[in-house]
């Protein structure tokens, strides 16, 4: 194997086969993937055959740098796709992964990225069953891009979505906001703030299942990635026709994140996360949901941050520590350089 990815690695030659076997199959050890067929043949789970539904999602991942504190593009691709399925109430099952590699990418770096992808898939309990690789000339791919698709099953009777949001619902988040976006931005800019700030990148399907297992009446779930928690709530207020209020004092944000965001002129509420789920649940189950999440390592700092109200329909209002209110609105343009 070459020390660097070469254009010939994408030509279908012996080098292509070595790349697949010596890097991808070495880490992604799945019996269906190892068959190297043009498509994966998968048996539907029993839940889908007993009134359940299939959930299907797709995403592409572009990030600089490819490795950052707490994660990398391989882990990001798995977690992002798994979390999108979980936000639909689905139990993730299978993923595909297509990599676009830039000529000159160090092979050792690619090996680490694929190993990280495999580790994240194992943690999430999903199988990577099919994939693809392409190689493009230097300067055309920022090192590497990764596109994924995911399939999961929604158990019979499980319904979540903006149409189920109603007045009185509690708004929860499973932990501090903005860790991912700030960790990536500081790494990219070479800023050292003498802190151990790391991305929150993590698969959240188990965390979501804990709500259903606890008997919580879950109305809506959203993965707070691009646009952060504020972006998610604005979208949900508009889609549901309801008003949403959040309490500034209840929103968890680490001090180092707040400091970094202030230095860069950003609002932590709009900074991207990769391990944060926003849940809107029936008010009667708010405390039960909070306890279910706090029983998980990924939800130890979960908080109830707001509620759905009848006032100011289709808008989000933040109640400040001074007792005033401010409308939360989507930024008119680019909030910050892409970090996911």
C-alpha positions in Angstrom: 0.0 0.0 0.0 1.1 3.5 -0.8 1.6 6.0 2.1 -0.8 8.3 0.3 -4.1 8.0 -1.5 -3.4 8.0 -5.3 -5.8 8.5 -8.2 -5.1 4.9 -9.1 -6.8 3.9 -5.9 -10.1 4.9 -7.5 -9.6 3.3 -10.9 -10.9 -0.2 -10.2 -7.4 -1.6 -10.3 -5.4 -3.8 -8.0 -4.8 -0.7 -5.8 -8.6 -0.2 -5.5 -9.0 -3.7 -4.2 -6.2 -3.3 -1.8 -7.6 0.0 -0.5 -11.0 -1.7 0.2 -9.5 -4.8 1.8 -6.6 -3.3 3.7 -8.4 -0.2 5.0 -12.2 -0.5 4.8 -12.8 -4.2 5.3 -10.1 -4.4 8.0 -12.2 -2.2 10.2 -15.8 -2.5 8.9 -16.1 -6.2 9.6 -19.7 -7.0 8.5 -20.6 -10.2 6.7 -22.9 -8.5 4.2 -20.3 -5.8 3.4 -17.6 -8.4 3.0 -19.6 -10.0 0.1 -18.8 -6.8 -1.9 -22.0 -7.1 -3.9 -23.5 -4.1 -5.7 -26.2 -3.9 -3.1 -26.8 -5.3 0.4 -29.5 -8.0 0.9 -31.1 -7.6 4.3 -33.9 -9.4 6.2 -36.6 -7.1 7.6 -36.7 -7.2 11.4 -39.8 -8.7 13.0 -40.9 -5.2 14.2 -41.3 -4.0 10.6 -43.4 -7.0 9.7 -45.7 -6.5 12.7 -47.1 -3.1 12.0 -43.8 -1.1 12.3 -42.5 1.2 9.7 -39.1 1.7 8.1 -37.3 5.0 8.6 -34.7 6.1 5.9 -32.3 9.0 6.0 -29.3 10.3 4.1 -26.6 12.9 4.9 -23.2 14.1 3.7 -20.4 15.2 5.9 -17.9 17.9 5.1 -15.7 19.2 7.9 -12.3 20.9 8.4 -10.2 19.6 10.1 -11.0 15.9 9.5 -9.9 15.1 13.1 -10.9 17.4 16.0 -11.0 17.0 19.8 -13.7 14.4 20.6 -14.2 13.1 17.1 -13.5 13.0 13.4 -15.4 12.8 10.1 -15.8 9.0 10.5 -17.4 9.2 13.9 -19.4 12.2 12.8 -20.9 10.4 9.8 -22.1 7.5 11.9 -23.5 9.6 14.8 -25.2 12.1 12.6 -27.0 9.4 10.7 -27.9 7.4 13.7 -29.2 10.5 15.5 -31.4 11.5 12.5 -33.0 8.1 12.6 -33.5 8.3 16.4 -35.1 11.7 16.1 -37.8 10.0 14.0 -38.4 7.5 16.8 -36.6 4.8 14.8 -34.3 2.1 16.1 -31.3 2.3 13.8 -30.2 -0.9 12.0 -28.1 -0.4 8.9 -25.9 2.2 7.4 -24.2 2.8 4.0 -21.0 4.8 3.7 -19.6 6.4 0.6 -16.2 8.1 0.8 -14.8 10.7 -1.6 -11.0 10.8 -1.1 -8.6 13.4 -2.3 -5.4 12.4 -4.0 -2.6 12.8 -1.4 -4.6 12.0 1.7 -2.3 10.2 4.1 -3.2 6.5 4.2 -2.6 6.5 8.0 -5.1 9.2 8.5 -7.7 7.4 6.4 -7.1 4.2 8.4 -7.8 6.2 11.6 -11.0 7.7 10.2 -12.4 4.3 9.1 -11.4 2.7 12.4 -13.3 5.5 14.2 -16.3 4.9 12.0 -16.3 1.3 12.9 -16.0 2.0 16.6 -18.9 4.5 16.5 -21.1 2.0 14.6 -20.3 -0.7 17.3 -21.2 1.8 20.0 -24.5 2.7 18.3 -25.3 -1.0 17.6 -25.7 -0.5 13.8 -24.2 -2.4 10.9 -22.4 -0.7 8.0 -23.5 -3.1 5.2 -22.6 -1.4 1.9 -20.4 1.4 0.7 -18.4 3.0 -2.1 -15.1 4.9 -2.6 -14.1 7.5 -5.1 -10.8 9.3 -5.6 -10.6 12.9 -6.9 -7.6 15.1 -7.9 -5.8 17.2 -5.3 -7.7 20.3 -4.2 -11.1 18.9 -4.9 -12.3 17.3 -1.6 -10.7 19.0 1.5 -9.0 15.6 2.2 -12.2 13.5 2.4 -15.9 13.7 2.2 -18.3 11.1 3.5 -21.9 10.4 2.6 -24.1 8.0 4.5 -27.6 6.6 4.4 -29.4 4.9 7.3 -32.3 2.6 7.7 -34.1 1.9 11.0 -37.5 0.6 12.2 -40.1 2.5 14.0 -42.1 0.2 16.3 -45.8 -0.1 15.7 -47.8 2.7 17.4 -44.9 5.0 17.9 -45.6 8.5 16.5 -43.4 11.6 16.9 -43.4 14.8 14.9 -44.2 18.6 15.0 -47.9 17.9 14.4 -48.1 16.3 17.9 -46.7 19.3 19.8 -49.3 20.9 22.0 -49.6 23.6 24.6 -48.0 22.7 27.9 -45.4 20.4 26.5 -42.0 20.5 28.2 -38.9 21.1 26.2 -35.8 19.1 27.3 -32.2 18.9 26.1 -29.8 16.2 27.2 -26.9 18.3 28.1 -24.7 21.4 27.6 -25.0 23.1 24.2 -22.3 24.2 21.7 -19.5 21.9 22.6 -19.1 20.5 19.1 -19.2 23.8 17.2 -16.8 25.5 19.5 -14.3 22.6 19.7 -14.1 22.5 15.9 -13.9 26.3 15.5 -11.1 26.7 18.0 -9.2 23.8 16.5 -9.6 25.2 13.0 -8.5 28.7 14.1 -5.6 27.4 16.2 -6.9 29.1 19.3 -5.8 27.6 22.6 -8.0 28.6 25.5 -6.3 26.3 28.0 -9.5 24.2 28.3 -10.3 20.6 27.6 -13.2 21.6 25.2 -14.3 18.6 23.2 -17.0 17.8 20.6 -20.1 16.1 22.1 -20.3 13.8 19.1 -22.1 10.7 20.2 -24.9 8.3 19.1 -28.2 9.1 20.8 -30.4 6.2 19.9 -30.1 4.5 23.3 -30.9 7.8 25.0 -34.0 8.2 22.9 -35.1 4.6 23.6 -34.8 5.3 27.4 -37.7 7.8 27.1 -40.0 5.2 25.5 -38.9 2.5 27.9 -39.8 4.8 30.8 -43.3 5.2 29.4 -42.8 8.9 28.5 -45.3 10.4 26.2 -42.9 11.8 23.6 -44.4 14.2 21.1 -41.4 15.4 19.1 -37.6 14.8 18.8 -35.0 16.8 17.0 -31.2 16.4 16.6 -29.8 19.9 17.4 -27.0 20.0 14.7 -26.7 22.9 12.3 -28.5 25.9 13.8 -28.2 24.5 17.3 -31.1 24.2 19.8 -32.4 27.7 18.9 -32.6 26.7 15.2 -34.5 23.5 16.0 -37.0 25.3 18.2 -37.7 28.0 15.6 -38.4 25.3 13.0 -40.7 23.5 15.4 -42.6 26.6 16.4 -43.3 27.4 12.8 -44.2 23.8 11.8 -46.5 23.3 14.8 -48.1 26.7 14.9 -47.4 26.9 18.7 -45.4 29.3 20.7 -42.3 28.1 22.6 -40.6 29.8 25.6 -37.2 28.9 27.0 -35.6 30.1 30.2 -32.2 31.6 29.8 -31.2 30.4 33.3 -32.2 26.8 32.6 -30.2 26.4 29.3 -27.0 24.4 30.0 -23.9 26.0 28.5 -20.3 25.3 29.7 -18.3 28.4 30.8 -15.6 27.7 28.2 -18.2 27.5 25.4 -19.8 30.7 26.5 -16.4 32.4 26.6 -15.3 31.1 23.2 -18.7 32.0 21.7 -18.4 35.6 23.1 -14.9 35.9 21.7 -16.1 34.8 18.2 -19.3 36.8 18.3 -21.6 33.8 18.4 -24.7 32.8 20.3 -24.3 29.4 21.9 -28.0 28.7 21.3 -27.3 28.6 17.5 -24.0 26.7 17.6 -24.0 23.2 16.2 -24.1 20.1 18.4 -23.5 16.4 17.4 -24.6 14.7 20.6 -27.6 16.8 21.7 -31.3 15.8 21.3 -34.2 18.2 21.9 -37.3 16.4 23.2 -40.8 17.8 23.6 -42.8 15.7 25.9 -46.2 15.8 27.7 -46.0 18.1 30.8 -47.1 15.2 33.0 -44.1 13.2 32.0 -41.5 16.0 32.2 -39.8 14.9 35.4 -39.9 11.2 34.3 -38.2 12.1 31.1 -35.6 14.1 32.9 -34.8 11.2 35.2 -34.7 8.7 32.4 -32.1 10.9 30.6 -30.0 11.6 33.7 -29.7 7.8 34.2 -27.5 7.7 31.1 -23.9 9.0 30.7 -25.1 11.0 27.7 -27.8 12.7 29.7 -26.3 13.3 33.1 -26.6 17.1 32.6 -30.1 17.0 31.0 -32.4 19.9 31.7 -35.9 21.1 31.2 -35.3 24.4 29.4 -38.8 25.6 28.4 -42.4 24.8 27.5 -44.9 25.2 24.7 -47.3 28.1 25.2 -50.4 29.4 23.6 -49.0 32.9 23.3 -47.0 34.3 20.4 -47.8 31.4 18.0 -45.1 30.3 15.6 -42.4 32.2 17.6 -39.8 31.3 20.2 -39.2 33.7 23.1 -36.3 33.5 25.6 -37.1 34.7 29.1 -33.9 36.3 30.3 -32.4 36.4 33.8 -33.6 40.1 34.0 -37.2 39.0 33.6 -37.5 40.4 30.0 -38.2 38.4 26.9 -36.6 38.4 23.5 -37.7 36.8 20.3 -35.3 34.1 18.9 -35.0 34.4 15.1 -33.0 32.5 12.5 -29.9 34.4 11.3 -30.4 36.1 7.9 -27.2 34.7 6.6 -24.2 32.4 7.4 -23.9 32.1 11.1 -20.5 30.5 11.1 -18.3 28.4 8.7 -19.6 24.9 8.2 -18.6 22.5 10.9 -20.6 19.4 10.1 
